[in-house]
Amino acid sequence: MLNACLSPTRKATTLNFTQYGTAGGLTDLIPDEQREFFGYKRKPIEIQCFPLYSILSALGIKKIDYFSLDIEGPEVEVLQTIPLNEIIINVLSVEKRIMNNPNGTAKKIDDIIRVLKPYGYHMERIVYLDVIVSRLPTN
């Protein structure tokens, strides 16, 4: 377990995190109406965020069989930080939902596929709130 967040950039950084209800998210990425929806207006806390690649490198991990990415918003940004030519992820489930913005969900699905497709990934299916993506076998 790592008491940190995944950085939406390729650098370690400190960002503000706001908890709302049993969930939370990076403060600058939570729409005001979403915070109101959960009925919480809390003071954000500073949290250290690391690129996923830095965490995996520190652990010596180069291959992942299954990876679930559900971080309440910046999933596409985190995917863009992963050098998928160096880290092999066989199957991913990525949250597609954009809370309180049903029109943004279709764009988010397109963005997920756009980021992953050049590395040999294709969408398998949508399961509830997630897009399931797998890596095509290489010959």
SULMO-V921331 format. One line per field, one symbol per residue. ss: DSSP state (2 for helix, 1 for strand, 0 for the rest). phi: phi as a letter, one per 40 degrees, with the letter a starting at -180 (. if undefined). psi: psi as a letter, one per 20 degrees, with the letter a starting at -180 (. if undefined). Layout:
# SULMO-V921331
ss: ???
phi: ???
psi: ???
This chain:
# SULMO-V921331
ss: 0000110000001111111100111122200222222200000011111102222222200011111110000022222220000001111111100000022222222222222220001111111001111110000
phi: .bcabcccbcbcabbcbbcbgcbaacdcbccdccccdcgbbbccbcbcbbcdcccccccgcbbbcabbbabgicdcccdccccccbbcbcbbbbcbcbdfaccccccccdcccdccdcbgcaccabbfbbccbbcccbc
psi: qpmrrppjrjqqrprpppppcjarrpgiioqghgghgijpnqpqqpqppqqhhgggghikpippgppponklfkgggghiipniihppogpqpppiqopkmhhiggghgggggghhgijjqqpgrpodjqpppqppqq.
